[in-house]
Amino acid sequence: MAEIHLAKRPKLFRQTEPALSALWVTIDKLLENEKGNQQLFDELAVDALNEAKGIVTTGVSIENEAETLAFGIDVLEAILDAKRIQLGLAAKT
């Protein structure tokens, strides 16, 4: 599971918390009728991570952008890992 250092970035986490909660609920709704569908979850996870990794921002330093993006991807991976466990799906390979 991705390790998230919230103590180092509490403000950033609080700023993204509403979106993260919405993502958690959205995954539940998407998989509501697909319990145990490993392939669907894996496809969703790959698409979500690819989309997140493709984000480009403007008006911030490269260092700030890289740190913020890395944090966001760590959080996304942690959410996906937690949902995978909650749904009883196999660990990602």
C-alpha positions as CSV (number, residue, x, y, z in Angstrom):
1,M,0.0,0.0,0.0
2,A,1.2,3.5,-0.7
3,E,2.6,5.2,2.4
4,I,1.1,8.7,2.9
5,H,2.8,11.2,5.2
6,L,-0.1,13.3,6.3
7,A,1.7,14.9,9.1
8,K,4.0,16.6,6.5
9,R,1.2,17.8,4.4
10,P,-2.0,18.3,6.5
11,K,-3.2,21.3,4.6
12,L,-2.9,19.6,1.3
13,F,-4.7,16.6,2.6
14,R,-7.6,18.7,4.0
15,Q,-7.9,20.5,0.6
16,T,-8.2,17.2,-1.3
17,E,-10.4,15.4,1.3
18,P,-13.7,16.2,-0.3
19,A,-12.6,14.8,-3.7
20,L,-11.2,11.7,-2.0
21,S,-14.4,11.0,-0.2
22,A,-16.3,11.5,-3.4
23,L,-14.0,9.0,-5.1
24,W,-14.6,6.4,-2.4
25,V,-18.3,6.7,-2.8
26,T,-18.0,6.7,-6.6
27,I,-16.0,3.4,-6.6
28,D,-18.7,1.9,-4.4
29,K,-21.5,2.9,-6.7
30,L,-19.6,1.8,-9.8
31,L,-19.0,-1.7,-8.4
32,E,-22.3,-2.0,-6.5
33,N,-23.6,-4.5,-9.0
34,E,-20.2,-5.9,-9.9
35,K,-19.1,-7.4,-6.5
36,G,-16.0,-9.4,-7.0
37,N,-15.3,-8.2,-10.5
38,Q,-11.5,-8.1,-10.3
39,Q,-11.1,-7.2,-14.0
40,L,-13.4,-4.2,-13.8
41,F,-11.7,-2.9,-10.6
42,D,-8.2,-3.4,-12.1
43,E,-9.3,-1.4,-15.3
44,L,-10.7,1.3,-13.1
45,A,-7.5,1.5,-11.1
46,V,-5.3,1.7,-14.1
47,D,-7.4,4.3,-15.8
48,A,-7.5,6.4,-12.6
49,L,-3.8,6.3,-12.1
50,N,-3.0,7.0,-15.7
51,E,-5.3,10.0,-15.6
52,A,-3.7,11.3,-12.4
53,K,-0.2,10.8,-13.7
54,G,-1.0,12.8,-16.8
55,I,-2.0,16.0,-14.9
56,V,-0.1,19.1,-15.9
57,T,-0.4,22.3,-13.9
58,T,0.7,25.8,-14.6
59,G,1.7,28.7,-12.4
60,V,3.7,26.6,-9.9
61,S,7.3,25.6,-9.7
62,I,8.3,22.2,-11.1
63,E,9.4,21.1,-7.6
64,N,6.0,22.1,-6.1
65,E,4.1,20.4,-9.0
66,A,6.2,17.2,-8.6
67,E,5.7,17.0,-4.9
68,T,2.0,17.7,-5.0
69,L,1.4,15.3,-7.9
70,A,3.4,12.6,-6.1
71,F,1.3,13.1,-2.9
72,G,-1.9,12.9,-4.9
73,I,-0.9,9.7,-6.6
74,D,0.1,8.2,-3.2
75,V,-3.3,9.1,-1.8
76,L,-5.1,7.7,-4.9
77,E,-3.1,4.4,-4.7
78,A,-3.9,4.2,-1.0
79,I,-7.6,4.6,-1.7
80,L,-7.5,2.0,-4.4
81,D,-5.6,-0.4,-2.2
82,A,-8.1,0.1,0.7
83,K,-11.1,-0.4,-1.7
84,R,-9.4,-3.5,-3.1
85,I,-9.1,-5.0,0.5
86,Q,-12.7,-3.9,1.4
87,L,-14.1,-5.6,-1.7
88,G,-12.1,-8.8,-1.1
89,L,-10.2,-8.5,-4.4
90,A,-6.7,-9.9,-5.0
91,A,-3.7,-7.6,-4.4
92,K,-2.4,-5.8,-7.4
93,T,0.5,-7.5,-9.1
